[in-house]
Amino acid sequence: MAPTSTIWVLVLAIAVFCPYMVLCGDAGIIYGREGDNLPPPKQVIDFLTNTPKYKISLIRIYDANTDILEALSGTNLVVTIGVPDEAIAYVASSQEAADKWVQDHIKAYVAKGVRFRYVCVGNEAIPGVVASLVEQAIRNLHTSIRLKAGLDYIFVTTAVGPYVLTDSYPPSHGQFAPNVAAIMNSLVQYLYSIESPLLINVYPYYALVSEPQHISMDYAMFQSQKPVVIDGKFEYYNLFDAMVDAFVAAMARVVGSDNFKLVVSGSGWPTAGHDLYSSIENARVYNNNLREHAIVIGETPRKADINMEVYISSMFNENFKPAGDEQYFGTFYPNFTEVYSLWWP
């Protein structure tokens, strides 16, 4: 695989002669609200829908906040909505509970024109205290949404992080960690059976911070000019692809096929919080390259049919998150000016 910069030059050249060329993937944004200085949801949604230069069509929210859902009504934004971790036990408790949640938070807003794509049960709830309930919650919600309500364009799933994997180097060695293997194996088999994607959070930044002696900045930020990892017939120029393909390998071990879909439900780079690696410039470089990689290339070495979806973390800095770099993933200031300039195709 050629470096991203080389392919982008070729894409620009082709686009001159093929103006209707369809690009390969899409990139949206995460709208988190863990802060005390953020604008009201209506202003946020109006900004995203009325500022065409940003071309953001996908949005992920972590819960079913009614102000956000009302603001989304009648817009063209495609929504990933979260069932927060604290609601998983309720939704898993009975079909009636799941039906009620869907009536209140999905059907009521479908009627108002909200365009849901994914219902995400928890965010990195595996491993965790409700990990064993995630699959039942998904099963109940799938029945409510697909079988009872007939909303066959909405997929129910969950989002997991790298902690569910063990031995992810090289990527082909990827497999689920022993402490969650039983849960993940059953879950992945079920998602495969209902053709729902697994949502994964992939942050090369945290891998770099944890293993700087083994990972270079260029590899973490899509800037390597030659392959850093060669895994059989696959060459890896960036850590993002290697991390995604470790999940691909783990899922393929379970279902015996690579005919499944993954969605990158969270990735980004902080502008502050770590003296060596977090800065506005590093966030600008990573997120520009991430967005370009998703939209222009849209695949990984191991998963050529992925049509990649990526959700960039995130709209704003959130000062209620744990102290340190987690507070500084914002792309926009609360007044909607850019923290840094992003590439908007």
C-alpha positions as CSV (number, residue, x, y, z in Angstrom):
1,M,0.0,0.0,0.0
2,A,1.4,3.4,-0.9
3,P,1.6,6.2,1.6
4,T,-1.6,8.3,2.1
5,S,0.1,11.4,0.6
6,T,0.9,9.6,-2.6
7,I,-2.6,8.2,-3.1
8,W,-4.1,11.6,-2.4
9,V,-2.1,13.2,-5.2
10,L,-3.4,10.5,-7.5
11,V,-7.0,11.0,-6.3
12,L,-6.8,14.7,-7.0
13,A,-5.5,14.0,-10.5
14,I,-8.3,11.5,-11.2
15,A,-10.9,13.8,-9.8
16,V,-10.1,16.5,-12.3
17,F,-11.2,14.1,-15.1
18,C,-13.8,12.2,-13.1
19,P,-15.7,14.9,-11.2
20,Y,-18.5,12.5,-10.1
21,M,-16.0,10.1,-8.6
22,V,-17.4,8.4,-5.5
23,L,-15.0,8.4,-2.5
24,C,-14.5,5.4,-0.3
25,G,-15.7,6.1,3.2
26,D,-17.0,8.8,5.5
27,A,-16.0,10.7,8.6
28,G,-18.4,12.1,11.3
29,I,-17.9,13.6,14.7
30,I,-18.7,12.7,18.3
31,Y,-20.8,15.2,20.2
32,G,-20.0,14.7,23.9
33,R,-21.4,17.0,26.6
34,E,-19.2,16.4,29.7
35,G,-18.5,20.1,30.3
36,D,-20.0,23.2,31.9
37,N,-19.2,25.7,29.2
38,L,-20.8,24.1,26.1
39,P,-23.4,25.7,23.8
40,P,-27.0,24.4,23.9
41,P,-27.7,21.3,21.7
42,K,-29.9,23.3,19.4
43,Q,-27.0,25.7,18.6
44,V,-24.7,22.7,18.0
45,I,-27.0,20.9,15.6
46,D,-27.8,24.2,13.8
47,F,-24.1,24.8,13.4
48,L,-23.5,21.4,11.9
49,T,-26.4,21.5,9.5
50,N,-26.1,25.2,8.5
51,T,-22.3,25.3,7.9
52,P,-21.9,23.4,4.7
53,K,-18.1,23.9,4.5
54,Y,-17.6,21.2,7.1
55,K,-19.7,18.5,5.3
56,I,-20.3,16.6,8.5
57,S,-23.2,14.1,7.9
58,L,-22.6,11.6,10.7
59,I,-22.9,12.3,14.4
60,R,-22.5,10.1,17.4
61,I,-24.1,10.9,20.8
62,Y,-23.6,8.9,23.9
63,D,-27.2,9.0,25.3
64,A,-30.7,9.7,24.3
65,N,-30.8,13.4,25.5
66,T,-34.2,14.8,24.5
67,D,-32.8,18.3,23.7
68,I,-30.3,16.8,21.2
69,L,-33.0,14.5,19.7
70,E,-35.4,17.4,19.3
71,A,-32.7,19.5,17.6
72,L,-31.9,16.6,15.2
73,S,-35.5,16.3,14.1
74,G,-35.8,17.0,10.4
75,T,-32.1,17.4,9.8
76,N,-30.0,15.4,7.3
77,L,-27.5,14.3,10.1
78,V,-27.2,10.5,10.4
79,V,-27.2,9.5,14.0
80,T,-25.5,6.9,16.2
81,I,-27.3,7.0,19.5
82,G,-26.0,5.5,22.7
83,V,-27.7,3.4,25.4
84,P,-25.6,4.6,28.3
85,D,-23.9,2.0,30.5
86,E,-26.2,2.8,33.4
87,A,-29.3,1.9,31.2
88,I,-28.0,-1.4,30.0
89,A,-29.3,-3.5,32.9
90,Y,-32.8,-2.0,32.4
91,V,-32.9,-2.7,28.6
92,A,-31.5,-6.2,29.2
93,S,-34.0,-7.0,31.9
94,S,-37.0,-7.7,29.6
95,Q,-38.4,-7.3,26.2
96,E,-41.0,-5.0,27.6
97,A,-38.2,-2.7,28.9
98,A,-36.5,-2.7,25.6
99,D,-39.7,-1.9,23.8
100,K,-40.3,1.0,26.1
101,W,-36.8,2.4,25.6
102,V,-37.3,2.1,21.8
103,Q,-40.7,3.7,21.9
104,D,-39.4,6.7,23.9
105,H,-36.1,7.3,22.2
106,I,-36.2,5.8,18.7
107,K,-39.8,5.5,17.4
108,A,-40.9,8.8,18.8
109,Y,-38.0,10.6,17.0
110,V,-38.1,8.6,13.8
111,A,-41.6,10.0,13.5
112,K,-40.1,13.5,13.9
113,G,-37.5,12.8,11.1
114,V,-34.4,11.8,13.1
115,R,-32.2,9.6,10.9
116,F,-30.8,6.9,13.1
117,R,-28.2,4.4,11.8
118,Y,-26.8,2.7,14.9
119,V,-28.0,2.1,18.4
120,C,-24.9,1.6,20.5
121,V,-25.3,-0.3,23.7
122,G,-22.7,1.1,26.0
123,N,-19.3,2.6,25.3
124,E,-16.5,0.2,26.2
125,A,-18.8,-1.5,28.7
126,I,-16.8,-4.7,28.0
127,P,-14.9,-5.4,30.2
128,G,-17.0,-4.0,33.1
129,V,-19.7,-4.6,35.6
130,V,-22.5,-4.9,33.0
131,A,-20.4,-6.7,30.3
132,S,-22.4,-9.9,30.7
133,L,-25.6,-8.0,30.0
134,V,-24.6,-6.2,26.8
135,E,-25.5,-9.0,24.4
136,Q,-29.0,-9.5,25.9
137,A,-29.6,-5.8,25.7
138,I,-28.6,-5.9,22.0
139,R,-30.9,-8.9,21.4
140,N,-33.9,-7.2,23.1
141,L,-33.3,-3.9,21.2
142,H,-32.9,-5.7,17.9
143,T,-36.2,-7.4,18.4
144,S,-37.9,-4.1,19.3
145,I,-36.4,-2.1,16.4
146,R,-36.1,-4.6,13.6
147,L,-38.8,-7.3,14.3
148,K,-41.5,-5.3,16.0
149,A,-41.1,-1.7,14.7
150,G,-39.8,-2.8,11.2
151,L,-37.0,-0.2,11.2
152,D,-34.7,-2.5,9.2
153,Y,-32.2,0.3,8.4
154,I,-31.2,0.7,12.1
155,F,-28.4,-1.6,13.4
156,V,-28.0,-2.4,17.1
157,T,-24.5,-3.0,18.4
158,T,-21.9,-2.0,21.0
159,A,-18.6,-0.1,21.0
160,V,-15.4,-1.7,22.4
161,G,-11.9,-0.5,22.9
162,P,-8.5,-2.2,22.7
163,Y,-8.8,-3.7,26.1
164,V,-10.9,-6.5,24.7
165,L,-7.9,-7.7,22.6
166,T,-4.7,-9.5,23.5
167,D,-1.6,-10.0,21.4
168,S,-2.4,-7.6,18.6
169,Y,1.1,-7.5,17.1
170,P,1.3,-8.2,14.3
171,P,-2.3,-7.5,13.4
172,S,-2.9,-11.1,12.2
173,H,-2.3,-12.3,15.8
174,G,-5.3,-10.3,17.0
175,Q,-7.7,-12.2,19.3
176,F,-10.0,-11.5,22.2
177,A,-8.5,-11.4,25.6
178,P,-9.1,-14.4,27.9
179,N,-11.0,-12.3,30.5
180,V,-13.6,-11.3,27.9
181,A,-13.3,-14.0,25.2
182,A,-16.5,-15.9,26.1
183,I,-18.5,-12.6,26.1
184,M,-16.9,-11.3,22.9
185,N,-17.1,-14.6,21.0
186,S,-20.8,-14.9,21.7
187,L,-21.4,-11.3,21.0
188,V,-19.5,-11.2,17.7
189,Q,-21.3,-14.4,16.5
190,Y,-24.6,-12.8,17.2
191,L,-23.7,-9.5,15.5
192,Y,-22.6,-11.5,12.5
193,S,-25.8,-13.4,12.4
194,I,-27.9,-10.2,12.3
195,E,-25.5,-8.4,10.0
196,S,-24.7,-5.6,12.5
197,P,-21.2,-4.1,12.6
198,L,-19.0,-4.0,15.7
199,L,-18.1,-0.5,16.7
200,I,-14.5,-0.1,17.8
201,N,-12.6,2.8,19.4
202,V,-9.1,3.2,17.9
203,Y,-6.7,5.7,19.4
204,P,-3.1,5.5,18.1
205,Y,-2.3,8.4,20.5
206,Y,-2.8,6.2,23.6
207,A,-0.7,3.4,22.1
208,L,2.1,5.9,21.4
209,V,1.9,7.3,24.9
210,S,2.0,3.8,26.5
211,E,4.8,2.4,24.3
212,P,6.9,5.3,22.9
213,Q,10.0,3.1,22.8
214,H,8.3,0.8,20.2
215,I,6.1,3.3,18.3
216,S,7.2,6.3,16.2
217,M,5.2,9.5,15.8
218,D,5.3,9.1,12.0
219,Y,3.7,5.7,12.3
220,A,1.0,6.9,14.8
221,M,0.2,10.0,12.7
222,F,-0.1,8.5,9.2
223,Q,3.2,10.0,8.1
224,S,5.4,7.0,7.5
225,Q,6.8,6.9,3.9
226,K,7.6,3.2,4.0
227,P,5.9,0.2,5.7
228,V,6.7,-0.1,9.4
229,V,5.1,-3.5,9.9
230,I,5.0,-6.3,7.3
231,D,2.5,-9.0,8.3
232,G,2.5,-11.7,5.7
233,K,1.3,-10.1,2.5
234,F,0.0,-7.0,4.3
235,E,2.1,-3.8,4.7
236,Y,1.3,-1.2,7.4
237,Y,2.2,2.4,6.9
238,N,0.2,3.6,9.9
239,L,-0.8,2.3,13.3
240,F,-4.5,3.1,12.8
241,D,-4.8,0.4,10.1
242,A,-2.8,-2.1,12.2
243,M,-5.1,-1.5,15.2
244,V,-8.2,-1.9,13.1
245,D,-6.9,-5.1,11.4
246,A,-6.2,-6.6,14.8
247,F,-9.9,-6.4,15.4
248,V,-10.5,-7.8,12.0
249,A,-8.3,-10.8,12.7
250,A,-10.0,-11.4,16.1
251,M,-13.5,-11.3,14.6
252,A,-12.4,-13.6,11.7
253,R,-11.2,-16.2,14.2
254,V,-14.6,-16.2,15.8
255,V,-16.9,-16.3,12.8
256,G,-14.6,-18.0,10.3
257,S,-15.0,-15.3,7.7
258,D,-14.0,-11.7,7.1
259,N,-17.4,-10.9,5.6
260,F,-18.4,-8.5,8.4
261,K,-18.4,-4.8,8.9
262,L,-16.5,-2.6,11.4
263,V,-17.2,1.0,12.3
264,V,-14.5,3.1,14.0
265,S,-16.8,4.8,16.5
266,G,-14.0,6.9,18.1
267,S,-10.6,8.2,17.1
268,G,-8.7,11.4,17.6
269,W,-5.8,13.3,19.1
270,P,-5.7,15.7,22.0
271,T,-4.5,19.3,21.8
272,A,-3.1,19.3,25.3
273,G,-2.5,17.2,28.4
274,H,0.7,15.5,27.6
275,D,3.9,17.5,27.2
276,L,5.5,15.3,24.6
277,Y,2.7,14.2,22.3
278,S,-0.4,16.3,22.7
279,S,-0.6,19.7,20.9
280,I,-2.8,21.6,18.5
281,E,-0.5,20.9,15.6
282,N,-0.3,17.2,16.3
283,A,-4.1,17.0,16.6
284,R,-4.4,18.9,13.3
285,V,-2.0,16.6,11.5
286,Y,-3.6,13.4,12.9
287,N,-7.2,14.3,12.4
288,N,-6.6,15.7,8.9
289,N,-4.8,12.5,7.9
290,L,-7.4,10.3,9.6
291,R,-10.3,12.0,7.8
292,E,-8.5,11.8,4.5
293,H,-7.6,8.2,5.1
294,A,-11.2,7.3,5.8
295,I,-12.8,9.3,3.0
296,V,-10.3,8.8,0.2
297,I,-8.9,5.3,0.9
298,G,-11.7,3.9,3.0
299,E,-10.1,0.5,3.7
300,T,-7.3,-1.2,5.6
301,P,-4.8,-3.7,4.2
302,R,-6.7,-6.7,5.6
303,K,-10.3,-5.3,4.9
304,A,-10.6,-4.0,1.4
305,D,-14.4,-3.9,1.5
306,I,-14.8,-2.0,4.8
307,N,-16.1,1.3,3.2
308,M,-14.7,2.9,6.4
309,E,-16.8,5.0,8.8
310,V,-14.8,7.0,11.3
311,Y,-16.1,9.3,14.1
312,I,-13.6,11.9,15.2
313,S,-13.4,12.7,18.9
314,S,-14.8,15.2,19.3
315,M,-16.8,18.4,18.9
316,F,-15.6,20.2,22.1
317,N,-13.1,20.0,24.9
318,E,-15.0,18.6,27.9
319,N,-13.8,19.7,31.3
320,F,-15.8,17.2,33.3
321,K,-13.8,14.3,31.9
322,P,-10.9,12.9,34.0
323,A,-8.1,15.5,34.4
324,G,-5.4,15.3,31.7
325,D,-5.5,14.7,27.9
326,E,-9.1,13.3,27.9
327,Q,-10.3,16.9,28.4
328,Y,-8.7,18.2,25.2
329,F,-10.0,16.3,22.2
330,G,-12.2,19.2,21.0
331,T,-12.2,20.3,17.3
332,F,-14.2,23.5,17.9
333,Y,-14.3,26.1,20.7
334,P,-17.7,26.7,22.4
335,N,-18.1,29.7,20.1
336,F,-17.8,27.4,17.1
337,T,-14.5,28.7,15.9
338,E,-12.0,26.0,14.9
339,V,-9.3,24.8,17.3
340,Y,-7.4,23.9,14.2
341,S,-8.2,23.7,10.5
342,L,-9.4,20.4,9.2
343,W,-9.5,19.1,5.6
344,W,-13.1,19.2,4.4
345,P,-13.4,17.5,1.0
